[in-house]
Amino acid sequence: MTTRIVELRRGILKKNDELARGLRERYAAGGVLVLNLVSSPGTGKTAFLERTLRDLRTSGWRVAALVGDLETDNDARRLAASGAPVRQINTHGICHLDAEMIDRHLNGWEGVELGGLDYLFIENVGNLVCPSSYDLGEGIRVALLSVTEGEDKPLKYPTLFNSADAAVITKMDIAEAVDFDRELALKNINEIRPGIRIFETSAKTGEGMGEWLAYLSEARGRKEV
Amino acid sequence: MTDSLAALPDATKGARVLEVRLRIGALASVVVDSLEFCWPIATEGTPLEGARMVVKTIPVVLHCARCDADVELEGVQSFRCPRCDEPSNDLRQGRELEIESFEIDDGPAMTKETRDVVGEMA
C-alpha cells in the first residue's frame, strides 16, 4: 500500500467566508451599515429590533431588516409594523443563518436596494452557538442577553460573546423582579470580551435606547460606509 | 467537510482516504465528541467512508500588549494575560476550523510477488 499525506490547510467554512467577503464588499459599495443580532431564543431580539427600527425611522434613517427563523413569518410581520421593509428567512431546521442565505434574500428583495439604506439589521436564528461561526459580512455583531437568562451566560457561551462588537442587555424593566445581578453580568461580559460596549436596555420603557441609537449613529460615521 | 474533498489536487482523485486531520480551535464552537459521533454517519457513502478522524485542539492565544508577547490561555473563561492579568481582545489563535491534511492510499499495494517480478525485470 502506498500512502501519502496531502496537506490542505483549508477552512471548513471557506465557502461561507468567501461569500461573506463578497457581501461585505456589497454592503460597503451600498454605503449601508449591517448589524447581525445574535442571542438565545426568547431574549427579546425582535422587540429590541422593533423599537430600534421605529426609533431610527423617526430620526429619518433608512432601515431594513432580514429576520431568520426556523419556521413562520411571525417575526417579519411584527417588525414590518415599524414601517421598515422586512424579509423573513426560513431556515427549515437549520439553527443559524449563513452568508448564502443572506445573499439569496438580498437578491430580488422587491423595493430594497442596499444603496438606498443606512442600516440593515439581520436578526439571526435564536441560538448562541452556531451563529458565531458564520460570518454574514456584517459590520457589527451584537450579542444580546436578557436579565432573565443568568449572569453567567457569557461564560457559558464564550465563543459568541468573544466575537461580538457590542453587547445588549434586554428587559431591564424587570431586572429587579428577577434579582438580576447587574455588576456580575457586566463583569462576566468583560471577562470574555474586555472593553466591549454594553447597552442596558428595555424595549418596553425605552431605557437605554438613546445611548444605543447614539452608538449606531457614531458607528456609521466611524465606518464611513 | 466532505465537500472539501473537491479541493484535493486532481492527482489524488479516486484515492482512498485513510485519515483526515482536523485543527479545531477552542473557540470554534465544535464539540469534538459530537463530531466523532457524527463522523461515520456523515461520511457514509462518500470517499471519506472508513477514514479515521484525528482532531488537534488549538488553544486560544492572545497578544498581551503589556508583556508584548503572545500568550496561551488554558481555558476560555477569561481573556486576560495569564502572566500579568491584563485583559486582551487581540486574539491570535483559537477560532480554527480547518482540515489540516488527508492521508491517502494511492492504489493497490505492490505485493511481494509483484515486487519480485519488477525486481527480475529490472
Interface residues (C-beta under 8 A of the other chain):
Chain A: M1 T2 T3 R4 I5 V6 E7 L8 R9 R10 G11 I12 L13 K14 K15 V129 C130 S132 S133 L155 P158 T159 L160 N162 S163 N190 E191 I192 R193 P194 G195
Chain B: M1 D3 S4 A7 L8 P9 T12 L18 L22 L27 A28 S29 V76 Q77 S78 F79 R80 P87 S88 N89 L91 R95 E96 L97 E98 I99 E100 S101 F102 E103 I104 D105 D106 G107 P108 A109 M110
